[in-house]
Every structure is written in structure tokens, then in C-alpha cells.
Amino acid sequence: METKKIFLPEKEIPRQWYNIQADMPTPLQPPLNPATGKPVSPEDLLPIFPMNLIEQEMSTERWIDIPEEVLEKLITYRPTPLQRAYALERYLKTPAKIYYKNESVSPAGSHKPNTAIAQAYYNKVAGVKRLSTETGAGQWGCALSLACTLFGLECKVYMVKVSYEQKPYRQLMMKAWGAECVSSPSRDTNFGRKVLAEDPDCSGSLGIAISEAVEDAATSENTKYSLGSVLNHVMLHQTIIGLETQKQFEIVGDYPDVVIACVGGGSNFSGLSFPYIRDKIHGKDVQVIAVEPTACPTVTRGPFAYDYGDTAAKTPLLPMFTLGHNFLPKPIHAGGLRYHGMSPLVSRLILDNLVQPRAYNQLQTYKAGMIFAQTEGLICAPETNHAIAAAIDEAEKAREEGVAKTIVFCLSGHGLLDLAGYDAYLSGKLTDYSLPEEEMQKSLEAISSFPKPVV
Ligand SMILES: Cc1ncc(COP(=O)(O)O)c(C=O)c1O
């Protein structure tokens, strides 16, 4: 019998996170305080984050210990299996070996609890009682709701309206974990009310939802804000994915030639790839691919610039690939990939040619998701289907070139609550969409006067 799942014993779970800032060839430029144009100080961030996470955000230590209390919760679903996609390989008639790191086995169904659990813990020890956040696809909102209930914190989630309507069961999951979930733009914040006054039918965006959650944290008692992607400490917490994967490949005596993940704000990608990029920096020949939708082509077409992380311009200015903080992506089904910016760490690694960005149209990603469902059996999140599309392309390329490559991708989440997207695809209602150049340039006008980072 072929070994299908490579398990890592619980006692082998990584005990430290990997901080790529210690190894990057080009250091990150600092986030800027928009009021002064100067680098943000830890105090600037205190209204929305606890000091222990701010320190982690700014740390350049290579290895950071995972607290015992965090490991105790992670161990309920980690280490996650590394699986071999034999049936997909046969279907594609490829000599390539295709592996996937299955993050869909977490209680929330995606990689997001890896950082939610860590963030809830650090907030709890800092004396915080309540967390506010945004969610796109609903995966992050579920993850934070789960983490808050595990650590006895209250949680309020602002869910992008288009997803709120497409995914009623995600709302119910959050409620089952004791959180409050509202549709964003909402009437609960000044910013939400302003957006609704201008456009009562606004379908929402991650940028708007972030603005609402940040306002909530800054104006409510004992409340901090929690972000599910983009920031350095989130990428750090996710590296447990790649660190486990490395140990699992050692068990089978293999090493990937190609590492693939989808990118929304960059967290599942960073999680799987950063330990491999470390190897690449030290001379290893490994190709690293980040996949996004053509409807929201942040890293394939956007400029590297200073921009706000949210639509209300409340966050510091981050040096990143961006489509402009006012950019409203079309309501495609991969809700978690509808974000105007990209993690500064991932952005820098793209600039330094350590990561290759790539974009796919919606129909191609669903086609790939269907092939995966009908070979491997798993119905994946629409975001994950972007990574699958790239893995299939790479496996087909290996077939044409006649080389037996090893490919690994991050199966960032299951799609069992994303079936509305599959329904639209199967009934022929989904269409491809590429962002028109004029629309992108118009959105970028908003940042033309901002300070420019060094490329
Ligand atoms: C299943 C899944 N994959 C990927 C993403 C993209 O986010 P990130 O780039 O932070 O991994 C999301 C975001 O919601 C998601 O739910």
C-alpha cells in the first residue's frame, strides 16, 4: 500500500516559530505614522494591539518560543498531515509527486487558528477581555471566535457583506463559539454608517471591515483588534505549517522542488514557504509560487508603495504591493483573496526575486478544484483552488519536460461552507474577470502623494 498521509508524532510538534526577518537579504522598511511621516513607535500601536504582540511584530529574532499554553491548544489538531495526491498524479499522467499540507483539519476548517490561538493567548495574558476583527470568507472570523472561546475572551466579528450573505453557516459557527457577527458595512461604527450613507448597497470589502474593527477596538473598553493576515506576527505564527512540512518530508526522504500557496494577505503562503525561503536564501534550489486572482491582482500588477491597510486610512502606512486602499474588488467567490494589499514580508521577498507571483482567473481555479474533488475527494475552499490550479500547471509542465519534480501546496481550507461558489460554477453562472487597467490606475490615484518606499 502506498503511504498516503505522513503524520508527525505530537511530541515532534515545532516548539519555536521561524522569523524570516533574521534572514532576509533586504531588511523591511518600517511602517510609517501617517500623521508624522515617521516610523511608527510601539506606543502608536498600543490603542489597538497589546505590547507583547507589538514586540513580536517588530522582532528580528530568528526563533521565537511557542508558549506552552499555545501548544496545548494547537495540539488538538496539529501536527496536520502532509498528504500525497496519488490519484491526482495519475489523472494528470505526470511524473511529478504532488503533496499537500492539509490545514483543513483544524476545527475552523483552515490554517487561520494557528495565529488566532496565539493572538488570543497573548491578548489574554496582557489583560484584554474582548477582541474585534474583520472577516472576508468567514474563515478568519471562525478561527478567532474559536480561539476566543478557548481562552475565555469576548469576540466581535465584522463580516464582509458579500460573504455574510453567501455564507450563512459561517455566521452560525461564530455564534456557536459565542462570538457576535455583523455584516460589514454595519450600523455599529461611525465608518460603517458613513459608507452606508454614501452607498446603501455597498457589498463591503476587507478594507472596510478592517476599518470598522479597528474603530471598535480603539473606542471600546478593554478591547483590542486582531488581524488574521498581513502583519509580521501573523506570518510568524503560521510558520508552524512549513516547519512541520520540513520534518514530514524528512520522514519520507524527499524535498520539494516547487512550493505553492494562494495569497490574500499572505499568511498561509508565508506559513508554508518561509522555512523553505530560508533554505533558498542559503543556496537551496527551490521554486516558490504565490497565487492570486486576476480580479484582485495585487502582487502581479500593483505597484510596491506605502499604503494604508484599511479603507478608512486608520492603520499605519505599510510598504507593500497594493491596488490602493480604496480598491473594491469584484465580489468573486474567493472572498479571502479580495484584499487590496499584501504582507510587507511577502512583498519584500517578491521584490528580491525569492518568490514568483502568478494570477489565475476564477473559472480555471474552480476547474482545478473540481479535478481535485473528483480525484482526491476533498472539496477545497475557493481560495485554496488557486494553489491547486498552480500545482496542476506545474505537474503538467513536469510531464511535458519529462522531469519527476516534487511539488507541495498548502491546502489552506476546505470548501464545505463555500458550496454557493461551486453551485454558481456548476450552473454556468460564474464568469472570468480581470481588473481593467483604467480601474486600477484610478484606485491608485489615492496614494500618489504618499511617501515612496525604496524598491
Ligand atoms: C481557506 C483560505 N485560504 C487562504 C486565505 C487567504 O488568506 P492568507 O493569504 O492570509 O492565507 C483565506 C482567507 O480568508 C482562506 O480562508
PDBQT file of the ligand as one rigid body, heavy atoms in Angstrom, charges set to zero:
ROOT
HETATM    1  C1  LIG A 501      -9.084  28.987   3.140  1.00  0.00    +0.000 C 
HETATM    2  C2  LIG A 501      -8.340  30.263   2.953  1.00  0.00    +0.000 A 
HETATM    3  N1  LIG A 501      -7.203  30.255   2.236  1.00  0.00    +0.000 NA
HETATM    4  C3  LIG A 501      -6.495  31.374   2.026  1.00  0.00    +0.000 A 
HETATM    5  C4  LIG A 501      -6.918  32.591   2.517  1.00  0.00    +0.000 A 
HETATM    6  C5  LIG A 501      -6.118  33.805   2.210  1.00  0.00    +0.000 C 
HETATM    7  O1  LIG A 501      -5.552  34.418   3.323  1.00  0.00    +0.000 OA
HETATM    8  P1  LIG A 501      -3.997  34.402   3.594  1.00  0.00    +0.000 P 
HETATM    9  O2  LIG A 501      -3.336  34.949   2.358  1.00  0.00    +0.000 OA
HETATM   10  O3  LIG A 501      -3.794  35.273   4.769  1.00  0.00    +0.000 OA
HETATM   11  O4  LIG A 501      -3.606  32.999   3.841  1.00  0.00    +0.000 OA
HETATM   12  C6  LIG A 501      -8.087  32.665   3.279  1.00  0.00    +0.000 A 
HETATM   13  C7  LIG A 501      -8.551  33.942   3.831  1.00  0.00    +0.000 C 
HETATM   14  O5  LIG A 501      -9.603  34.108   4.349  1.00  0.00    +0.000 OA
HETATM   15  C8  LIG A 501      -8.807  31.462   3.493  1.00  0.00    +0.000 A 
HETATM   16  O6  LIG A 501      -9.936  31.471   4.215  1.00  0.00    +0.000 OA
ENDROOT
TORSDOF 0
